[in-house]
Amino acid sequence: MEAWGILALFIAALLLFLSTGTPVAVSMGLIGAAGVALFVSWPAVGQLANITFAEASHFVLIVVPLFVFMGEILARSGLGETLFTAARLWLRRLPGASALGTVAACTVFSSVSGSSPVTAATVGSFAVKEMVAQGYQRRLALGVTAAGGTLGILIPPSIPMILYGVMTQTSIAALFIAGLIPGLMLAGLIALTVVLMVLRNPALAPADPIAAPMVEKLRALARLWPVALLITGVIGSIYAGIATPSEAASVGAIGALGIAALQRRLSFKVMAEALEATVRTTAMFLLLLIGGLFVTFLLARLGVPQGLARSLTSLPVEPWLIMVGIVALLILLGFFMDPLSILVIVVPIFFPAVIAFGYNPIWFGIVVTITIEIAAITPPVGFNLFVLRSVVPGATMSEITRGSAIFVLPMLLGLLLLFVVPEIALGLVPERMR
C-alpha cells in the first residue's frame, strides 16, 4: 500500500497546485523538486537540470516544431475551406452531406496537422457558418466539428503520440502507422452517427437532392492534389522505411510552404503567425515533457510505478478489467485537464503495469490517444469546445457542449473495438517495429 499512499499524496499535491491556477507543467516541476529534496536528497534536485538539457536537446523532438509548423502554415493557406467544399460536393446526396463533409475535411486535415484544436479551428471557422446557412441545426454543426477535430491527435502526425513515444521509449514511427486505421475507423463511426441522427430527425439537416455536376466535383478534387502528394510523401515515406519521422517532418514543413505559395497565401504575416504559434506549442510541449519526466524520476526512485505494477498484477481479476479502470480514470481526468497534461501524469505511473499484463505498448498508445480525444470535447476544460466558441461568432458553450456530447458514444465504441480486436491498431505496423 506504500506505493498507493505516495501516489495519493502526489495527486493531492497536484490538485492543490492546480486549484491555485498554476500551470500543470510548473506544478509537476515544483512537486518533483520538493519531493526529491524531501524524500531523496538535496543534490538529486540537480537532476532537473540534467533532464531538461537531455530532453530539450533530444534530436527526435525536432519533429514537434516541424509538424506543428506544417499544420499552422496549411491552416492559413485556405486548406480547410478547400477540403470542406470538395467533400460536400462528393457527398451531396447523402443524409447530412455537409456534416459528413466536415468529418471528411477534418480527417484529411488531421493528416497534416497533429493538433486537435488547430483541426477544429481550421475546418470549423468555415464549415459551421456554411452548415448553419444551409439550415443545419447549430448544435449538430458545432458538435460534428468539435468531434471531427479530435481526429487531429489520432491520425498521424500526432503531437500526443510523440510525447507518449518519448516518455515510454516507444517507436514514434510505429505509433504513427498504428494510428491510421483507428483514425479512419473513428472518422467512419462519427460519420455513421451523423447519418443515423439525420435519418432519425431529418430536421437536423435539410436534404440537398440536386447532385453537383461531375465537372464541378472533379475541379474541386483537382485542387487537392498538392495536399494528397504531401500526405503520401510524409506518411508513405515513414511506412516504407524510407524516412524517419524527423526527415518526413522536414519534407512536410517544406511542402506546406510550397502549397501556401502555390495558393498565393504565403506572406510575411502568415509566416510570423505560424512561427509564433509553433514556438508557443513547442514550448508548452517541452515544459510538460520536462515536468512529467522529473515527476517520473521522483516516483521511480520511490518505487511507485514498480509497486503499482506488483499490486495490480496480484489482484484476483482479469487484466482487461484493470485496463478498463485505467481508461475510466483517463476519461474522468479529461473533465478537468487538457489531453497532454493527462498523458504526462497518468502514462508513466501505469505504463509498467500495462506492460506487466502483456499488452503491446503501441496498442496502449493508441488507446490512450483515443481516450484523451474524449477530453477534447468534454466540459469544462474541453479544448475543442473553447476553440469553436472563439472561431464561430455567436456560439455558446452550452450549445457546443450539447452538440458534441452525442459524439462521445462513437469514440467509446472505437475503444471497445480496439479492446476486442487489437489488430485494428497493430495490423499495419511492420513486425520489425513491434
Stockholm file with secondary structure:
# STOCKHOLM 1.0

chainA/1-434         MEAWGILALFIAALLLFLSTGTPVAVSMGLIGAAGVALFVSWPAVGQLANITFAEASHFVLIVVPLFVFMGEILARSGLGETLFTAARLWLRRLPGASALGTVAACTVFSSVSGSSPVTAATVGSFAVKEMVAQGYQRRLALGVTAAGGTLGILIPPSIPMILYGVMTQTSIAALFIAGLIPGLMLAGLIALTVVLMVLRNPALAPADPIAAPMVEKLRALARLWPVALLITGVIGSIYAGIATPSEAASVGAIGALGIAALQRRLSFKVMAEALEATVRTTAMFLLLLIGGLFVTFLLARLGVPQGLARSLTSLPVEPWLIMVGIVALLILLGFFMDPLSILVIVVPIFFPAVIAFGYNPIWFGIVVTITIEIAAITPPVGFNLFVLRSVVPGATMSEITRGSAIFVLPMLLGLLLLFVVPEIALGLVPERMR
#=GR chainA/1-434 SS CHHHHHHHHHHHHHHHHHHTTCCHHHHHHHHHHHHHHHHTCSGGGGHHHHHHHHHHTCGGGGHHHHHHHHHHHHHTTTHHHHHHHHHHHHTTTSTTHHHHHHHHHHHHHHTTTCCHHHHHHHHHHHHHHHHHHTTCCHHHHHHHHHHHHGGGGTSSSCHHHHHHHHHHTCCHHHHHHHTHHHHHHHHHHHHHHHHHHHHHCGGGSCCCCSCCCHHHHHHHHHTTHHHHHHHHHHHHHHHHTSSCHHHHHHHHHHHHHHHHHHTTCCCHHHHHHHHHHHHHHHHHHHHHHHHHHHHHHHHHHTTHHHHHHHHHHTSSSCHHHHHHHHHHHHHHHTTTSCHHHHHHHHHHHHHHHHHHTTCCHHHHHHHHHHHHHHHTTSTTTCHHHHHHHHHSTTCCHHHHHHHHHTTHHHHHHHHHHHHHCTHHHHTTSCGGGC
#=GC SS_cons         CHHHHHHHHHHHHHHHHHHTTCCHHHHHHHHHHHHHHHHTCSGGGGHHHHHHHHHHTCGGGGHHHHHHHHHHHHHTTTHHHHHHHHHHHHTTTSTTHHHHHHHHHHHHHHTTTCCHHHHHHHHHHHHHHHHHHTTCCHHHHHHHHHHHHGGGGTSSSCHHHHHHHHHHTCCHHHHHHHTHHHHHHHHHHHHHHHHHHHHHCGGGSCCCCSCCCHHHHHHHHHTTHHHHHHHHHHHHHHHHTSSCHHHHHHHHHHHHHHHHHHTTCCCHHHHHHHHHHHHHHHHHHHHHHHHHHHHHHHHHHTTHHHHHHHHHHTSSSCHHHHHHHHHHHHHHHTTTSCHHHHHHHHHHHHHHHHHHTTCCHHHHHHHHHHHHHHHTTSTTTCHHHHHHHHHSTTCCHHHHHHHHHTTHHHHHHHHHHHHHCTHHHHTTSCGGGC
//
